[in-house]
Amino acid sequence: MANNLLAGKVGIISGALDERSIAWKVAQKAYAEGARFVLTNAPLAMRMGEINKLSEECEAPIVPADATSMDDLEKLFSGTQEHFGGKIDFVLHSIGMSTNIRKGKHYGELNYEWFQKTLDVSALSLHRMLAVAEKQDAFNEWGSVVALSYIAAQRAFLDYTDMSQAKAVLESIARSYGQRLGKLKKVRVNTVSQSPTKTSAGTGISGFNAFYEYAERMSPLGNAPAEACADYCISLFSDLTRFVTMQNLMHDGGFSTTGISEEMVEAITQVSGGSEA
Ligand SMILES: NC(=O)c1ccc[n+]([C@@H]2O[C@H](COP(=O)([O-])OP(=O)(O)OC[C@H]3O[C@@H](n4cnc5c(N)ncnc54)[C@H](O)[C@@H]3O)[C@@H](O)[C@H]2O)c1
């Protein structure tokens, strides 16, 4: 049910690749809540053509931008302001990519050039976006930036390899730039740490099904679906959360603060033949 929470707001939504993408759901919900926005993704991702469907559905122009290119990002932010004839109220950073994960490298054999690329694409790109926005004075006061993260920033999940470090850097950039933009423009910057979600990026991780099932059994509310993540992002773009900034916000059905669950006790008891000390 839409409540016009984003009426009059203008934004940039990155990372909608296909219908499973978290950014895809954010775009649909932002549109339903009255926002107008530009969709952006890496030029390579555009070739799949899926994003055109979303663009039509949400009446949103597409501006291709590689999130590691300052030129592309400058055009993205200036183009968005030109198109809408004014400044920007919200940005969704929904970008992640690791060649080490794609190539199935385990944590002990990471390729360092790819590691640097992972950090550049998945974390420094947030800094780049915000630096460009600052330079162009692109934000309206009380704007809001959300970047998507994962709990591997705080806890070891070895199959997530170099993306763990990328998420730790991403969350740190959100805090530092949140402080800067808060002072400069009253703009807030937060990360949302989302449950494992069956998207192109998610299912590309080796062992994904196991940690999806593990998180599902550990979380009292179950894994948060992409649609619910999108709802949370909308609330963070809305005026209802104007003083929430520099936070890593857990959107995980309670996973991060659960020690053990009944479902896990049952599963382990079954495996160990029900033996109790
Ligand atoms: N799926 C999960 O389990 C999960 C859990 C927590 C957080 N996240 C995070 O959510 C975000 C969105 O991922 P998703 O799960 O919706 O998967 P997705 O594959 O749909 O989205 C990832 C996006 O990053 C884009 N991208 C990659 N390289 C880029 C570049 N150089 N420039 C611009 N865009 C680029 C891709 O084209 C794609 O659209 C990512 O930051 C991801 O790490 C995902």
The ligand as a MOL file (V3000), in Angstrom:
LIG
                    3D

  0  0  0     0  0            999 V3000
M  V30 BEGIN CTAB
M  V30 COUNTS 44 48 0 0 0
M  V30 BEGIN ATOM
M  V30 1 N 21.9070 -10.7570 -2.5560 0
M  V30 2 C 22.3310 -10.8090 -1.3090 0
M  V30 3 O 22.3400 -11.8580 -0.6580 0
M  V30 4 C 22.7800 -9.5330 -0.6550 0
M  V30 5 C 22.8390 -9.4810 0.7580 0
M  V30 6 C 23.2910 -8.2920 1.3590 0
M  V30 7 C 23.6830 -7.2210 0.5700 0
M  V30 8 N 23.6210 -7.3220 -0.8030 0 CHG=1
M  V30 9 C 24.0790 -6.1750 -1.5960 0
M  V30 10 O 22.9890 -5.6360 -2.3110 0
M  V30 11 C 23.5090 -4.9070 -3.4240 0
M  V30 12 C 22.7080 -5.2830 -4.6700 0
M  V30 13 O 22.9320 -6.6260 -4.9930 0
M  V30 14 P 21.7870 -7.6220 -5.4720 0
M  V30 15 O 21.8090 -8.7670 -4.5130 0
M  V30 16 O 20.5240 -6.9080 -5.7170 0 CHG=-1
M  V30 17 O 22.4010 -8.2310 -6.8090 0
M  V30 18 P 22.4140 -7.6750 -8.3310 0
M  V30 19 O 23.4150 -8.5590 -9.0230 0
M  V30 20 O 21.0520 -7.6220 -8.8660 0
M  V30 21 O 22.9950 -6.1850 -8.1920 0
M  V30 22 C 24.3820 -5.8660 -8.2040 0
M  V30 23 C 24.5180 -4.7160 -9.1700 0
M  V30 24 O 25.8350 -4.1450 -9.1920 0
M  V30 25 C 26.0210 -3.6620 -10.5110 0
M  V30 26 N 27.4200 -3.3640 -10.8090 0
M  V30 27 C 28.4640 -4.2310 -10.8230 0
M  V30 28 N 29.5840 -3.5820 -11.2080 0
M  V30 29 C 29.2460 -2.2840 -11.4190 0
M  V30 30 C 29.9640 -1.1240 -11.8340 0
M  V30 31 N 31.2870 -1.1650 -12.1010 0
M  V30 32 N 29.2930 0.0430 -11.9580 0
M  V30 33 C 27.9640 0.1300 -11.7080 0
M  V30 34 N 27.2240 -0.9380 -11.3070 0
M  V30 35 C 27.8640 -2.1360 -11.1700 0
M  V30 36 C 25.5050 -4.8350 -11.3500 0
M  V30 37 O 25.3260 -4.5100 -12.7210 0
M  V30 38 C 24.2130 -5.1470 -10.6220 0
M  V30 39 O 23.1330 -4.4040 -11.1290 0
M  V30 40 C 24.9960 -5.2340 -3.5060 0
M  V30 41 O 25.7410 -4.2130 -2.8680 0
M  V30 42 C 25.0840 -6.5000 -2.6940 0
M  V30 43 O 26.3710 -6.7430 -2.1740 0
M  V30 44 C 23.1530 -8.4340 -1.4260 0
M  V30 END ATOM
M  V30 BEGIN BOND
M  V30 1 1 1 2
M  V30 2 2 2 3
M  V30 3 1 2 4
M  V30 4 1 4 5
M  V30 5 2 4 44
M  V30 6 2 5 6
M  V30 7 1 6 7
M  V30 8 2 7 8
M  V30 9 1 8 9
M  V30 10 1 8 44
M  V30 11 1 9 10
M  V30 12 1 9 42
M  V30 13 1 10 11
M  V30 14 1 11 12
M  V30 15 1 11 40
M  V30 16 1 12 13
M  V30 17 1 13 14
M  V30 18 2 14 15
M  V30 19 1 14 16
M  V30 20 1 14 17
M  V30 21 1 17 18
M  V30 22 2 18 19
M  V30 23 1 18 20
M  V30 24 1 18 21
M  V30 25 1 21 22
M  V30 26 1 22 23
M  V30 27 1 23 24
M  V30 28 1 23 38
M  V30 29 1 24 25
M  V30 30 1 25 26
M  V30 31 1 25 36
M  V30 32 1 26 27
M  V30 33 1 26 35
M  V30 34 2 27 28
M  V30 35 1 28 29
M  V30 36 1 29 30
M  V30 37 2 29 35
M  V30 38 1 30 31
M  V30 39 2 30 32
M  V30 40 1 32 33
M  V30 41 2 33 34
M  V30 42 1 34 35
M  V30 43 1 36 37
M  V30 44 1 36 38
M  V30 45 1 38 39
M  V30 46 1 40 41
M  V30 47 1 40 42
M  V30 48 1 42 43
M  V30 END BOND
M  V30 END CTAB
M  END
